């Protein structure tokens, strides 16, 4: 066996058995995005889908999540929460509100009916004195 020197720490080496050496791959330089570019990528992900945008820009999900966390905090400070409600959310809340009102009305009718039954069988019920 021939001696293989260890690859330098600054480079990433893959052993090449045919030449008994290493294939070196230089890491990609770090890309820097401006805040406007980051916001654009976040908006694009909202329209086209996260996975396709991450592949297109060669980004990891962790970077995307970090940007989203940072920039969504800024957006929520600008916009009020009720303005963010969509029509479907409002419709859902209105339907739930109607359903709850019906439940309360049914309970009120049931209580009234029970009081009438109690008064029928117990004439002194509810009188003070």
Beta strands, then each sheet from edge to edge (+ up, - down):
strand 1: 12-16
strand 2: 21-25
sheet 1: 1+ 2-
end
